[in-house]
């Protein structure tokens, strides 16, 4: 069982670092894609680029100049984004829309909730929902706290030897990866294996073909995990679905659901942990507030989710029929891209949204999406973030950047925004 857990961690870490090393999907090298089309995937440090805010002010629903013979619309206003995200009847999320019917084979389709439409989406979500209730998630609380403490111990050991700690590698990646191990029910009792994991950076995302290959690798690995769980179901998500639904859910479908959990909960939480730590390092008021006030983590996390919105755009929507959004006519077959990051900086949510305010009252942000496709793991992510930030600042009250902030390397063009490394000194 320890071997399964080691394989999961090695694969998951490789998967994350492959994406980080490529600075997200390698869209910047697609010569035919104009720079304007990449605008929603770019940032200036922690902030969306100014052009995105300017575009939202001019036209919250605007045509994107794409040279591939398809109409693409960018939705950047908060209210307009909610209208699109809430409308599962007018728009399709089906994976076949991205690759064509012949490309959407079971071996390549990522499965899960994000690329499914009702009624299939409704059926799949019903399978997962019981495992994401607070009652079920509460069983993970001791494990989450233990994982965080173990990672803080590992960081302290590096610092004790006079080393610089990379918080991406030592803190941000392992916490959500190990939590997902617990959630899915992947055994990992031999935790010492984690310290020996290779951090090799494999190029899995060099264009569309490589992306489909990465999906195939992911599903192949998780199908193997599902088969072992079917032989001996555990108490995690996979085991519970198998116990309750048996052969009603096939191995590939269950692997697709597990892959969706990974996609939604691993890279996104890792990015939030790293970028949130950077916010704390750069904002001493927020650092002190989270350090001193046991009740501050809730509001701080909600503000961080809004401010960072690490998932910059939602899954693409494909118009099923002619539809109007924000006074703009969108034709059947057009592609609609919702900029979650732009929506969460829209002034309709409140004043002064271009800065993080740890005392701001929680907003109805779009960081987890909206409507039927809202992230099912939102509460699990919140649990991890609310536990991790206070534990970090209280364990290392003198923590500081080991390199000038202006020298940090962020992803250049990415769907999930992040930082490549975050070197810190702990004393």
Secondary structure as a PSIPRED ss2 file (coil, helix, strand):
# PSIPRED VFORMAT (PSIPRED V4.0)

   1 X C   1.000  0.000  0.000
   2 X H   0.000  1.000  0.000
   3 X H   0.000  1.000  0.000
   4 X H   0.000  1.000  0.000
   5 X H   0.000  1.000  0.000
   6 X H   0.000  1.000  0.000
   7 X H   0.000  1.000  0.000
   8 X H   0.000  1.000  0.000
   9 X H   0.000  1.000  0.000
  10 X H   0.000  1.000  0.000
  11 X H   0.000  1.000  0.000
  12 X H   0.000  1.000  0.000
  13 X H   0.000  1.000  0.000
  14 X H   0.000  1.000  0.000
  15 X H   0.000  1.000  0.000
  16 X H   0.000  1.000  0.000
  17 X H   0.000  1.000  0.000
  18 X H   0.000  1.000  0.000
  19 X H   0.000  1.000  0.000
  20 X H   0.000  1.000  0.000
  21 X H   0.000  1.000  0.000
  22 X C   1.000  0.000  0.000
  23 X C   1.000  0.000  0.000
  24 X C   1.000  0.000  0.000
  25 X C   1.000  0.000  0.000
  26 X C   1.000  0.000  0.000
  27 X H   0.000  1.000  0.000
  28 X H   0.000  1.000  0.000
  29 X H   0.000  1.000  0.000
  30 X C   1.000  0.000  0.000
  31 X C   1.000  0.000  0.000
  32 X C   1.000  0.000  0.000
  33 X C   1.000  0.000  0.000
  34 X C   1.000  0.000  0.000
  35 X H   0.000  1.000  0.000
  36 X H   0.000  1.000  0.000
  37 X H   0.000  1.000  0.000
  38 X H   0.000  1.000  0.000
  39 X H   0.000  1.000  0.000
  40 X H   0.000  1.000  0.000
  41 X H   0.000  1.000  0.000
  42 X C   1.000  0.000  0.000
  43 X E   0.000  0.000  1.000
  44 X E   0.000  0.000  1.000
  45 X C   1.000  0.000  0.000
  46 X C   1.000  0.000  0.000
  47 X E   0.000  0.000  1.000
  48 X E   0.000  0.000  1.000
  49 X C   1.000  0.000  0.000
  50 X H   0.000  1.000  0.000
  51 X H   0.000  1.000  0.000
  52 X H   0.000  1.000  0.000
  53 X H   0.000  1.000  0.000
  54 X H   0.000  1.000  0.000
  55 X H   0.000  1.000  0.000
  56 X H   0.000  1.000  0.000
  57 X H   0.000  1.000  0.000
  58 X H   0.000  1.000  0.000
  59 X C   1.000  0.000  0.000
  60 X C   1.000  0.000  0.000
  61 X E   0.000  0.000  1.000
  62 X E   0.000  0.000  1.000
  63 X E   0.000  0.000  1.000
  64 X E   0.000  0.000  1.000
  65 X C   1.000  0.000  0.000
  66 X C   1.000  0.000  0.000
  67 X C   1.000  0.000  0.000
  68 X C   1.000  0.000  0.000
  69 X C   1.000  0.000  0.000
  70 X C   1.000  0.000  0.000
  71 X C   1.000  0.000  0.000
  72 X E   0.000  0.000  1.000
  73 X E   0.000  0.000  1.000
  74 X E   0.000  0.000  1.000
  75 X E   0.000  0.000  1.000
  76 X C   1.000  0.000  0.000
  77 X C   1.000  0.000  0.000
  78 X H   0.000  1.000  0.000
  79 X H   0.000  1.000  0.000
  80 X H   0.000  1.000  0.000
  81 X H   0.000  1.000  0.000
  82 X H   0.000  1.000  0.000
  83 X H   0.000  1.000  0.000
  84 X H   0.000  1.000  0.000
  85 X H   0.000  1.000  0.000
  86 X H   0.000  1.000  0.000
  87 X C   1.000  0.000  0.000
  88 X C   1.000  0.000  0.000
  89 X C   1.000  0.000  0.000
  90 X C   1.000  0.000  0.000
  91 X E   0.000  0.000  1.000
  92 X E   0.000  0.000  1.000
  93 X C   1.000  0.000  0.000
  94 X C   1.000  0.000  0.000
  95 X C   1.000  0.000  0.000
  96 X H   0.000  1.000  0.000
  97 X H   0.000  1.000  0.000
  98 X H   0.000  1.000  0.000
  99 X H   0.000  1.000  0.000
 100 X C   1.000  0.000  0.000
 101 X C   1.000  0.000  0.000
 102 X C   1.000  0.000  0.000
 103 X C   1.000  0.000  0.000
 104 X C   1.000  0.000  0.000
 105 X C   1.000  0.000  0.000
 106 X C   1.000  0.000  0.000
 107 X C   1.000  0.000  0.000
 108 X C   1.000  0.000  0.000
 109 X C   1.000  0.000  0.000
 110 X C   1.000  0.000  0.000
 111 X C   1.000  0.000  0.000
 112 X C   1.000  0.000  0.000
 113 X C   1.000  0.000  0.000
 114 X C   1.000  0.000  0.000
 115 X C   1.000  0.000  0.000
 116 X C   1.000  0.000  0.000
 117 X C   1.000  0.000  0.000
 118 X C   1.000  0.000  0.000
 119 X C   1.000  0.000  0.000
 120 X H   0.000  1.000  0.000
 121 X H   0.000  1.000  0.000
 122 X H   0.000  1.000  0.000
 123 X H   0.000  1.000  0.000
 124 X H   0.000  1.000  0.000
 125 X H   0.000  1.000  0.000
 126 X H   0.000  1.000  0.000
 127 X H   0.000  1.000  0.000
 128 X H   0.000  1.000  0.000
 129 X H   0.000  1.000  0.000
 130 X H   0.000  1.000  0.000
 131 X H   0.000  1.000  0.000
 132 X H   0.000  1.000  0.000
 133 X C   1.000  0.000  0.000
 134 X H   0.000  1.000  0.000
 135 X H   0.000  1.000  0.000
 136 X H   0.000  1.000  0.000
 137 X H   0.000  1.000  0.000
 138 X H   0.000  1.000  0.000
 139 X H   0.000  1.000  0.000
 140 X H   0.000  1.000  0.000
 141 X H   0.000  1.000  0.000
 142 X H   0.000  1.000  0.000
 143 X H   0.000  1.000  0.000
 144 X H   0.000  1.000  0.000
 145 X H   0.000  1.000  0.000
 146 X H   0.000  1.000  0.000
 147 X H   0.000  1.000  0.000
 148 X H   0.000  1.000  0.000
 149 X H   0.000  1.000  0.000
 150 X H   0.000  1.000  0.000
 151 X H   0.000  1.000  0.000
 152 X H   0.000  1.000  0.000
 153 X H   0.000  1.000  0.000
 154 X H   0.000  1.000  0.000
 155 X H   0.000  1.000  0.000
 156 X H   0.000  1.000  0.000
 157 X H   0.000  1.000  0.000
 158 X H   0.000  1.000  0.000
 159 X H   0.000  1.000  0.000
 160 X H   0.000  1.000  0.000
 161 X C   1.000  0.000  0.000
 162 X C   1.000  0.000  0.000
 163 X C   1.000  0.000  0.000
 164 X C   1.000  0.000  0.000
 165 X E   0.000  0.000  1.000
 166 X E   0.000  0.000  1.000
 167 X H   0.000  1.000  0.000
 168 X H   0.000  1.000  0.000
 169 X H   0.000  1.000  0.000
 170 X H   0.000  1.000  0.000
 171 X H   0.000  1.000  0.000
 172 X H   0.000  1.000  0.000
 173 X H   0.000  1.000  0.000
 174 X H   0.000  1.000  0.000
 175 X H   0.000  1.000  0.000
 176 X H   0.000  1.000  0.000
 177 X H   0.000  1.000  0.000
 178 X H   0.000  1.000  0.000
 179 X H   0.000  1.000  0.000
 180 X H   0.000  1.000  0.000
 181 X H   0.000  1.000  0.000
 182 X H   0.000  1.000  0.000
 183 X H   0.000  1.000  0.000
 184 X H   0.000  1.000  0.000
 185 X C   1.000  0.000  0.000
 186 X C   1.000  0.000  0.000
 187 X C   1.000  0.000  0.000
 188 X C   1.000  0.000  0.000
 189 X C   1.000  0.000  0.000
 190 X C   1.000  0.000  0.000
 191 X H   0.000  1.000  0.000
 192 X H   0.000  1.000  0.000
 193 X H   0.000  1.000  0.000
 194 X H   0.000  1.000  0.000
 195 X H   0.000  1.000  0.000
 196 X H   0.000  1.000  0.000
 197 X C   1.000  0.000  0.000
 198 X C   1.000  0.000  0.000
 199 X C   1.000  0.000  0.000
 200 X C   1.000  0.000  0.000
 201 X C   1.000  0.000  0.000
 202 X C   1.000  0.000  0.000
 203 X C   1.000  0.000  0.000
 204 X C   1.000  0.000  0.000
 205 X C   1.000  0.000  0.000
 206 X C   1.000  0.000  0.000
 207 X C   1.000  0.000  0.000
 208 X H   0.000  1.000  0.000
 209 X H   0.000  1.000  0.000
 210 X H   0.000  1.000  0.000
 211 X H   0.000  1.000  0.000
 212 X H   0.000  1.000  0.000
 213 X H   0.000  1.000  0.000
 214 X H   0.000  1.000  0.000
 215 X H   0.000  1.000  0.000
 216 X H   0.000  1.000  0.000
 217 X H   0.000  1.000  0.000
 218 X H   0.000  1.000  0.000
 219 X H   0.000  1.000  0.000
 220 X H   0.000  1.000  0.000
 221 X H   0.000  1.000  0.000
 222 X H   0.000  1.000  0.000
 223 X H   0.000  1.000  0.000
 224 X H   0.000  1.000  0.000
 225 X H   0.000  1.000  0.000
 226 X H   0.000  1.000  0.000
 227 X H   0.000  1.000  0.000
 228 X H   0.000  1.000  0.000
 229 X H   0.000  1.000  0.000
 230 X H   0.000  1.000  0.000
 231 X H   0.000  1.000  0.000
 232 X C   1.000  0.000  0.000
 233 X C   1.000  0.000  0.000
 234 X C   1.000  0.000  0.000
 235 X C   1.000  0.000  0.000
 236 X C   1.000  0.000  0.000
 237 X H   0.000  1.000  0.000
 238 X H   0.000  1.000  0.000
 239 X H   0.000  1.000  0.000
 240 X H   0.000  1.000  0.000
 241 X H   0.000  1.000  0.000
 242 X H   0.000  1.000  0.000
 243 X H   0.000  1.000  0.000
 244 X H   0.000  1.000  0.000
 245 X H   0.000  1.000  0.000
 246 X H   0.000  1.000  0.000
 247 X H   0.000  1.000  0.000
 248 X H   0.000  1.000  0.000
 249 X C   1.000  0.000  0.000
 250 X C   1.000  0.000  0.000
 251 X H   0.000  1.000  0.000
 252 X H   0.000  1.000  0.000
 253 X H   0.000  1.000  0.000
 254 X H   0.000  1.000  0.000
 255 X H   0.000  1.000  0.000
 256 X H   0.000  1.000  0.000
 257 X H   0.000  1.000  0.000
 258 X H   0.000  1.000  0.000
 259 X H   0.000  1.000  0.000
 260 X H   0.000  1.000  0.000
 261 X H   0.000  1.000  0.000
 262 X H   0.000  1.000  0.000
 263 X H   0.000  1.000  0.000
 264 X H   0.000  1.000  0.000
 265 X H   0.000  1.000  0.000
 266 X C   1.000  0.000  0.000
 267 X H   0.000  1.000  0.000
 268 X H   0.000  1.000  0.000
 269 X H   0.000  1.000  0.000
 270 X H   0.000  1.000  0.000
 271 X H   0.000  1.000  0.000
 272 X H   0.000  1.000  0.000
 273 X H   0.000  1.000  0.000
 274 X H   0.000  1.000  0.000
 275 X H   0.000  1.000  0.000
 276 X H   0.000  1.000  0.000
 277 X H   0.000  1.000  0.000
 278 X H   0.000  1.000  0.000
 279 X H   0.000  1.000  0.000
 280 X H   0.000  1.000  0.000
 281 X H   0.000  1.000  0.000
 282 X H   0.000  1.000  0.000
 283 X C   1.000  0.000  0.000
 284 X H   0.000  1.000  0.000
 285 X H   0.000  1.000  0.000
 286 X H   0.000  1.000  0.000
 287 X H   0.000  1.000  0.000
 288 X H   0.000  1.000  0.000
 289 X H   0.000  1.000  0.000
 290 X H   0.000  1.000  0.000
 291 X H   0.000  1.000  0.000
 292 X H   0.000  1.000  0.000
 293 X C   1.000  0.000  0.000
 294 X C   1.000  0.000  0.000
 295 X C   1.000  0.000  0.000
 296 X H   0.000  1.000  0.000
 297 X H   0.000  1.000  0.000
 298 X H   0.000  1.000  0.000
 299 X H   0.000  1.000  0.000
 300 X H   0.000  1.000  0.000
 301 X H   0.000  1.000  0.000
 302 X H   0.000  1.000  0.000
 303 X H   0.000  1.000  0.000
 304 X H   0.000  1.000  0.000
 305 X H   0.000  1.000  0.000
 306 X H   0.000  1.000  0.000
 307 X H   0.000  1.000  0.000
 308 X H   0.000  1.000  0.000
 309 X C   1.000  0.000  0.000
 310 X C   1.000  0.000  0.000
 311 X E   0.000  0.000  1.000
 312 X C   1.000  0.000  0.000
 313 X E   0.000  0.000  1.000
 314 X C   1.000  0.000  0.000
 315 X C   1.000  0.000  0.000
 316 X C   1.000  0.000  0.000
 317 X E   0.000  0.000  1.000
 318 X E   0.000  0.000  1.000
 319 X E   0.000  0.000  1.000
 320 X C   1.000  0.000  0.000
 321 X C   1.000  0.000  0.000
 322 X C   1.000  0.000  0.000
 323 X E   0.000  0.000  1.000
 324 X E   0.000  0.000  1.000
 325 X E   0.000  0.000  1.000
 326 X C   1.000  0.000  0.000
 327 X C   1.000  0.000  0.000
 328 X E   0.000  0.000  1.000
 329 X E   0.000  0.000  1.000
 330 X E   0.000  0.000  1.000
 331 X C   1.000  0.000  0.000
 332 X C   1.000  0.000  0.000
 333 X C   1.000  0.000  0.000
 334 X C   1.000  0.000  0.000
 335 X E   0.000  0.000  1.000
 336 X E   0.000  0.000  1.000
 337 X E   0.000  0.000  1.000
 338 X E   0.000  0.000  1.000
 339 X E   0.000  0.000  1.000
 340 X H   0.000  1.000  0.000
 341 X H   0.000  1.000  0.000
 342 X H   0.000  1.000  0.000
 343 X H   0.000  1.000  0.000
 344 X C   1.000  0.000  0.000
 345 X C   1.000  0.000  0.000
 346 X C   1.000  0.000  0.000
 347 X H   0.000  1.000  0.000
 348 X H   0.000  1.000  0.000
 349 X H   0.000  1.000  0.000
 350 X C   1.000  0.000  0.000
 351 X C   1.000  0.000  0.000
 352 X C   1.000  0.000  0.000
 353 X C   1.000  0.000  0.000
 354 X C   1.000  0.000  0.000
 355 X C   1.000  0.000  0.000
 356 X C   1.000  0.000  0.000
 357 X C   1.000  0.000  0.000
 358 X C   1.000  0.000  0.000
 359 X C   1.000  0.000  0.000
 360 X C   1.000  0.000  0.000
 361 X C   1.000  0.000  0.000
 362 X C   1.000  0.000  0.000
 363 X C   1.000  0.000  0.000
 364 X C   1.000  0.000  0.000
 365 X C   1.000  0.000  0.000
 366 X C   1.000  0.000  0.000
 367 X C   1.000  0.000  0.000
 368 X C   1.000  0.000  0.000
 369 X C   1.000  0.000  0.000
 370 X C   1.000  0.000  0.000
 371 X H   0.000  1.000  0.000
 372 X H   0.000  1.000  0.000
 373 X H   0.000  1.000  0.000
 374 X C   1.000  0.000  0.000
 375 X C   1.000  0.000  0.000
 376 X C   1.000  0.000  0.000
 377 X C   1.000  0.000  0.000
 378 X H   0.000  1.000  0.000
 379 X H   0.000  1.000  0.000
 380 X H   0.000  1.000  0.000
 381 X H   0.000  1.000  0.000
 382 X H   0.000  1.000  0.000
 383 X H   0.000  1.000  0.000
 384 X H   0.000  1.000  0.000
 385 X H   0.000  1.000  0.000
 386 X H   0.000  1.000  0.000
 387 X H   0.000  1.000  0.000
 388 X H   0.000  1.000  0.000
 389 X H   0.000  1.000  0.000
 390 X H   0.000  1.000  0.000
 391 X H   0.000  1.000  0.000
 392 X H   0.000  1.000  0.000
 393 X H   0.000  1.000  0.000
 394 X H   0.000  1.000  0.000
 395 X H   0.000  1.000  0.000
 396 X C   1.000  0.000  0.000
 397 X C   1.000  0.000  0.000
 398 X C   1.000  0.000  0.000
 399 X C   1.000  0.000  0.000
 400 X E   0.000  0.000  1.000
 401 X E   0.000  0.000  1.000
 402 X C   1.000  0.000  0.000
 403 X C   1.000  0.000  0.000
 404 X C   1.000  0.000  0.000
 405 X H   0.000  1.000  0.000
 406 X H   0.000  1.000  0.000
 407 X H   0.000  1.000  0.000
 408 X C   1.000  0.000  0.000
 409 X C   1.000  0.000  0.000
 410 X E   0.000  0.000  1.000
 411 X C   1.000  0.000  0.000
 412 X C   1.000  0.000  0.000
 413 X C   1.000  0.000  0.000
 414 X C   1.000  0.000  0.000
 415 X C   1.000  0.000  0.000
 416 X E   0.000  0.000  1.000
 417 X C   1.000  0.000  0.000
 418 X C   1.000  0.000  0.000
 419 X E   0.000  0.000  1.000
 420 X C   1.000  0.000  0.000
 421 X C   1.000  0.000  0.000
 422 X C   1.000  0.000  0.000
 423 X E   0.000  0.000  1.000
 424 X E   0.000  0.000  1.000
 425 X E   0.000  0.000  1.000
 426 X C   1.000  0.000  0.000
 427 X C   1.000  0.000  0.000
